[in-house]
């Protein structure tokens, strides 16, 4: 009877979160799509509700801010010129362009920060120019700062020829900006001047040689223990970092690496072309996507799931799950924690998979939709980003 009641409650929590759910999806060919999800029981249907243009030639990443109903799209154009485009998101998910600024291109990520409300500026990462660039908001007011990175010697991986900043990530206080650098094996740290938007460099966190950190996420225990987790694209691993805040306003946040685990089960490893892509935290669980391992069959790559110790933040391997996609470059967990949206880059599909918030385990495929043309394995085409609008 208790088991039956538990299942009933799970079903009740799933339905409201799914009914009328909306997602935004970008495609490397140019469009940004609004998807609508409807469900019935344990199955559902995805459909394209609308489509927008304006994010340049190669939209690579989306950031959505629910409090202002605003989305930012970042153009990875390799032609030496690109854009950042701001959209207002309507109640039906329809996108209306509300701002834009020109960039030098090759932008792979961006994050809003600073100002009196935490939304005064936007910081972006440029992969091959080895730079981060900041702009004043609203877009169109010009560039604030350009930071160019160098390194004295190449890394052990052939892709580590120069610094490759891959993300701009705020700390929970909004006072520091972190930049995982795939080329230099560093987590770069910057102190934020909220008034001017200026970023001041601090000593970086040192990853292991050849790790190639790509993205990062934060976790905090009920007792206030804070951890940073990074996904290492080249090392096919995730790392846990101890975090120490300064004792005065002039100091810097400091990181020390505590743990690194493979994105594969103990005793297993990926193939010659596998590379980790994205990381998410939900409750006391961490998720990392693997590209091109086809663990679950043809064009069916895996998601690594770890438990997080609720007191210490230590990671432990739980299991691998099916992403129902090929090259899952992007994924997002809905606010209720009951559904995961996977974006297969090469398969160019969005797969909605059920999730148990209590166990962290993934379940059945709820809905699936190909969005735009499929990509080519290892190339910059296909689907690039997916986010829930909530």
Secondary structure, 3 states (H helix, E strand, C coil): CHHHHHHHHHHHHHHHHHCCEEEEEEECCCCEEEEEEEEECCEEEEEEEEEECCCCCCEEEEEEECCCCEEEEEECCCCCCEEEEEEEECCCCCEEEEEEEEECCCEEEEEEECCCCCCCEEEEEECCCCEEEEEECCCCCCEEEEEECCCCCCCCCCCCCCCCECCCEECCCCCEEEEEECCCCEEEEEEECCCCCCEEEEEEEECCCCCCEEEEEEEECCCCCEEEEEEECCCCEEEEEEEECCCCCCCCCEEEEEEEEECCCCCCCCCCCCEEEEEEEECCEEEEEEECCCCCCCCCCEEEEEEECCCCCCEEEEEEEECCCCCEEEEEECCCCCEEEEEECCCCEEEEEEECCCCCCEEEEEEEEECCCCCCCCCCCCEEEEEECC
